[in-house]
Amino acid sequence: MKSRPKIGTVGELKFVVAQEHVIDFATGGMPAVLSTPRLVALIERTARESLYPFLDENERTVGAEIEIRHLAPTPLGKNVTVIARVIQAEAKLVNFQFEVRDEHEVIARGLHQRAVITVESFAKRVARKAGG
């Protein structure tokens, strides 16, 4: 790492809930709402992108842990903001606290941890596991 992110470093992502973000079981009167798996992916993306300025060229971060409370539904077409804030950065681990809001309320909050890896060593580990 070039440097460790300071406590309080913030990442933010804004998006509009589109068809690719909603549950796949919106049938029989069930409304199309933001799915938890898509929400998790966007939270991870927000945290990951906030760390780019701190990484060396051969480094990336991977999700190591997530604790989420998905508190409220958000329908198609609504604006959503994800905020991920660094709360701890030690060695190769960075911990975030996140909050997600739509136009009306907090829809999710929780904790997320990312691990800093080097691309080469990670690729070797994956190749060993894949049998190549």
Stockholm file with secondary structure:
# STOCKHOLM 1.0

chainA/1-132         MKSRPKIGTVGELKFVVAQEHVIDFATGGMPAVLSTPRLVALIERTARESLYPFLDENERTVGAEIEIRHLAPTPLGKNVTVIARVIQAEAKLVNFQFEVRDEHEVIARGLHQRAVITVESFAKRVARKAGG
#=GR chainA/1-132 SS CCSCCCTTCEEEEEEECCGGGBCSCCCTTCCCBBCHHHHHHHHHHHHHHHTGGGSCTTEEEEEEEEEEEECSCCBTTCEEEEEEEEEEEETTEEEEEEEEEESSSEEEEEEEEEEEEEHHHHHHHHHHHHTC
#=GC SS_cons         CCSCCCTTCEEEEEEECCGGGBCSCCCTTCCCBBCHHHHHHHHHHHHHHHTGGGSCTTEEEEEEEEEEEECSCCBTTCEEEEEEEEEEEETTEEEEEEEEEESSSEEEEEEEEEEEEEHHHHHHHHHHHHTC
//
